[in-house]
Structure formats: structure tokens, C-alpha cells
Amino acid sequence: MNNKNRILIVEDEDYIRKFIKINLERENFEVIEASSGEEALEKIRKINLDVAVLDVMLPGIDGFQVCKTLREKDDKTGIIMLTARGQDIDKINGLKSGADDYLVKPFNPLELILRIKAILRRMEKTKDISEIINYGIFKLDGYSKKIFKNNSEIEMTPTEYSIMELFINNPGKAFSRDDILNNVWGYDFVGDAKIVDVNIRRIRTKIEDDPAAPVYIETVWGVGYRFKKI
């Protein structure tokens, strides 16, 4: 039985893709390669993944579309976008498309490995929690890693689920962006704290009746966010 975590690398530059593959295989990951968005979508249809590493700039179908399609197929797969230096809009668009994290090129392969492992830890952490937590109209099922509102399931990415888990376990507590990064991402995040804001906006579109006037996830001005205490 193959117990290796399966990682998809989507990168059109052969030398970059091969370099990433070599480093990931040294960490005992099973690596699947794709050199285009079209090839990636074909492989996504056929195999299950743990994490996908997607270059934004691909010929034909770009990384954003691959990300959206993968999210539609499986909201549990971890997704890391590779963006160009200085292209902040790519980071935001990648997160809006459903990515969990991003990494700016050029990057150290060790940093990519650390981020992949951080996503896998979040996934494993939630698997280890089997209890069901009821909080008002929300229910968190730690065994299936699902969130329910009024008994209807809300589709969540691994990162979104971890943020909701943090909030529901600490209602009324104000968390700074750094607090959320440390608790959810699980490592010293090097990048823009907007990654927290984008994930909060995504969650609000899923759990709030009116995301423009949020009731459950409150903004604490000058601090960060808190989950409404019922």
C-alpha cells in the first residue's frame, strides 16, 4: 500500500518542475507532473490529490482556472499558487479562486516543502479531532471535517475549516491577523497578511446571510477578527 502524500506540480517550465519534483521526492512525496493547465485538468479528473502546486502563468488554461476546477471537484485538497514577484493581484486572485497559500517566485524549495507540510498538518489535525461541536446554528464535525449551518453543509477548504474551528472553539475572543496565521498556518508566515483577510471574506460569503454586513465574523478594528459570542 502506498502511504505517500500525493502532490501535483503544474508548471510549464521543465527545469523548474523537475527541480521541484526532485526536492519533493527527497521528502518521500509521490509527485505527479503537469506542464499545462489542460494536462492538469485531465490528471485531476483521474486521480485524488493531497496538495496541488499551481503556477499562475500557464499557456492556455491558467492556474486560476485549474484552481477553481479542482475546488469544484474536491474542497479538501490543499492548493498552493506560485506567483510572480510583485504581482500582488495574482496572490489575491489565487486566494479568491480557492487557494490555501501562495509562494512568490523565485523561491527556496525548502520553503515550498515547509508550506506543503503545514497544509498536510492542518488536514491531519482536523482528522484527529472526532468530536462534534454545536454552537448556535453551527455544527463542527471534527471526524468528517465538515461545517454545518442550520444542518446544511457549508463547503470549506482546509484553511477555511481551520479558521472556523479556531473561531468556534474561542467565541468572543479577538484574534489579530498574526494570531490567525500562527494558529492556522502553523509556521512563521513570510508574506502578506492579506491572506487572512481574503480567507475571512471567502468564509463570510459562505456563512453570512449578508456578507457585506457580517453578523457572525466580526471585524475588530485595529486588531483583527472575532466570532460572535452567542
Sequence and secondary structure as in RCSB ss.txt:
>XXXX:A:sequence
MNNKNRILIVEDEDYIRKFIKINLERENFEVIEASSGEEALEKIRKINLDVAVLDVMLPGIDGFQVCKTLREKDD
KTGIIMLTARGQDIDKINGLKSGADDYLVKPFNPLELILRIKAILRRMEKTKDISEIINYGIFKLDGYSKKIFKN
NSEIEMTPTEYSIMELFINNPGKAFSRDDILNNVWGYDFVGDAKIVDVNIRRIRTKIEDDPAAPVYIETVWGVGY
RFKKI
>XXXX:A:secstr
     EEEEE S HHHHHHHHHHHHHTT EEEEESSHHHHHHHHHH   SEEEEES  SSS HHHHHHHHHHH T
TSEEEEEE TT HHHHHHHHHTT SEEEESS  HHHHHHHHHHHHHHHHHHHH   EEEETTEEEETTTTEEEET
TEEE   HHHHHHHHHHHHSTT  EEHHHHIIIII S   S THHHHHHHHHHHHHH SSTTS SSEEEETTTEE
EE   
